[in-house]
Amino acid sequence: MTRPDEVWIPLVDEPIGTIVAQIQAEQAEIGELVDSPQRLLAFKTFAYIRVGLVLGELLVENDIEPYNGSGTWIEQLLSNPEYRARVVEEVKTVAEEVARDIPPEAPVGPDEAARERFRDFARRRLELS
């Protein structure tokens, strides 16, 4: 059986990963909701995507100052308390959905049936070679 610390995949998470991690650190209830490796992996995956979507939406909906070498467009948007609250709420929603939908003991990776289907596929492909 694979240990949980062996299944982590590297994620390119800047700057969205930093934002999600900061919100997670500030909101103790998020850590309580994503309290297993399975939940944490799902949380990070979906939180990164959904925060990116919210930020993209905010960028399209709002005018921002041209880059002057100081703050990025994300920093400009998050300096608005209303927009930051929207991002925080999205991260909390993801944590709640993950906690509701993924049992803490859920397996990481494919189940035995999926592994067997892959083995069959690989055998057939190797026979054709």
Order of alpha helices (4+ residues) and beta strands (2+ residues): alpha-alpha-alpha-alpha-alpha-alpha
